[in-house]
Amino acid sequence: MSLEQPRPELDVGETPDGEVDYDELAELLGEYVLDRESHVNAEGFVIRPDDVVAVLDILKRDAGFDNLSCVTAQEYYDRYESIYHLKKYDDPTQELSVVVPTLRDEPVSQSAASVFDTANWHEREAYDLVGIEYEDHPDLRRILLPDTWQGHPLSLDYNQDQPQIVALREHADPMEHRSEVPDEQDTMFINIGPHHPATHGVLHLRTVLDGEQVIDVDPDLGYLHRCEEQMCQQSTYRHQIMPYPDRWDYISAGILNEWAYARAAESLADIDVPEYAQIIRTMSAEMCRIASHLLAVGTFALDIYGDFTAIFMYAITDREKVENLLEDLTGQRLMFNYLRLRGVAWDLPEPREEYFEKVREFCTYVPERLEEYHNLLSANELFQMRVIDTGILPPEVAKAYGCTGPVARGSGIDYDIRRDDPYGYYDELEWDVITDDGCDNFSRAFVRLEEIRQSARIIEQCVDLLEEWPEDEREIQSNVPRTLKPDADSEVYRTVEAAKGELGIYIRADGTDKPARFKIRSPAFCNLQSLEVMAEGEYVPDMVAALGSLDIVLGEVDR
Amino acid sequence: MSKETQLHDTLEQAQSTQDARMGPGVDDRFNSKLRQAFGASPFILTKFDAFMNWVRGNSMFILLFGIACCSIEMMHTYAAKHDLDRFGAGVPRASPRQADVIIVPGTIVSKFGPRMQRVYDQMPEPKFVVSMGSCTISGGPFQEGYNVVKGVEEIIPVDIHVPGCPPRPEALVYGVLKLQEQIQAGESAPVTVKPYELEQFGDLERDELVQELASEIDEDDLVMRYNWAESP
């Protein structure tokens, strides 16, 4: 683990040992703070709905909260509430929630989009699903559901059985009545997707081209919005929720996602996880990261070279190897459902020695294989010509859009939850956070390739630990009551480093065995917002490359 | 050994190999393994339909179409280890206008339903549909979602269902093989599709009065009902 450089000066509201001093922050905000709530992860400051911009601006400028990690919207019986989860890129353990209640009759709140660019989409989602309106929002319209949708599905009085009635003209062929383009106008509007090989799923990009240059791109989401939050809200904590995270980021990143839920729910219900189980979690999560990054690299090459070439086939072949290891461990190739709240489902497969040998073999194979990938990709002149200095994402823009994961690290932002807010067994192991200052498509692909090497290092160390673990101390689960009912009105927001970046879960308990509100902060959703910055002014193929380098997965973008 | 004899030897050797391969027969031209297989007549007699079905089943162009989780397993099915191409069905085409088969790999939601129908409509006849995964059968784990279409058959007809969440590549290969068998045997799936409801009068019976009223309706004001809550 690389050491962090000590920072020269402290922000307002920060104690010398890196904790948040909430009293000092409350003093800084003065009269803005109406009330203070305590959530499991951080304190929440309650403010008036027309003070949002002022408060967030002070916190960003003076207190150093430069990462708007998530915006959670929810409806209570007497009010609506938007929660802005703030963090710092320098130290993500310093958190603060800004709670903005609004009246039930008139749910209008000020938009934070002028302070944090990332708030734009988060607030559109809150409007779409919960029904809070944001004043001065640059573009408040539905984001996940069709424009014709009636009602807000996560609000309390929504009736799901009511059919959606849509006039046929809403689905008329858009090309049928196209107006003649005047001669002097030389731009062209073009739809890319939702069925298109380069969009990595069902993404729809509304683009305006001037010649071959992109002058405007507007991602249209929601073609895979399969109500993940609703599904989790109607499932019980103990067993029913765990299968769903596998299906958010479905590129074999299942265990990383399961861990996000496990971490949030375990800190909400105060459950301990045995150390042995933490090591198994760490090992299997890194296997998932390798599988996920391999597909990212393979499909990126597919986008750049344009056909099913060797790199794609190599990546899939190597994924088969790591999927075999995961299948031996979990019994599944893709949807593992392996983690449990309090540990893991079962111990390593028998005979253990054989499994360790297989994993070790894979870990020595990975660095050799990476040389081959570097030869084919990063050392390849054709590849370099296509991706170096295209899709530029400057670090300050990346921060404003809440980018995390390899996208942020490819812009030189040294930010990794595994190191900065450690969980599992990561802080006991030797590994490095990979960053690259290039800020371009090349850097993002390069960071992913090198992260595969680090993941293999982590797995190797985990295998050593597991092999030497005394037989009578192999505790895979701690004891938990049969029905899990966290205290009413306890709230938690926890993040982990998933394959695409910071995956966060917000849970509010209401005293029952099901969550009252379950909100997913998806890394791909935030990263995708920055496409506009990267693509505008570039050529069309560079936009495709930029999209590939973001490595979005639509299951996670749309949830 | 002189040059001439050397040449002669090689020629003789070559001829003897050919003889050995042909065996005794009337004429070298038709005396082959194929000839043996077809008996005395060197001609294959078949119906053109049957021939076309055989060809269709053995050369399927699949649409490059990804929706959700199942598309990852679908990619694995195309790629190195499982290699669907071995079965004469592995050429993914990016354009629906060049494809015969569409594998629907994932959950269909209300926003994507009409788009998928358009893609399906763009494929040339005859076309075949393989639905992959539980979501395309019933909505799968997301069946109770407010936005989820309960199975792909709400929108397009399906020939083969491959259950699983997601199905393993082997299962998809089996499904595609079954489809090939079906096509080669000239069978077509019973069409159980319930297309988008174009409900002019809800559940009213179409008697004369209703028919007359129907003619007065402005086509633009027809409505679609996304009523997946009540669909089976």
Interface residues (C-beta under 8 A of the other chain):
Chain A: L145 P146 W149 P153 Y158 Q160 D161 Q162 P163 Q164 I165 V166 A167 L168 R169 H171 P194 H195 P197 H200 G201 V202 G222 Y223 L224 H225 R226 C227 E228 Q230 M231 Q234 P243 Y244 R247 Y250 I251 S252 L295 F308 F312 M313 I316 T317 R319 E320 R333 L334 M335 L554 G555
Chain B: L64 F65 G66 I67 A68 C69 S71 I72 E73 M75 H76 Y78 A79 A80 K81 P92 A94 P96 G106 T107 V109 S110 K111 F112 P114 R115 M116 V119 C135 P141 F142 E144 G145 Y146 N147 V148 C165 P166 R168 L198 E219 D220 D221 L222 V223 M224 R225 Y226 N227 A229 E230
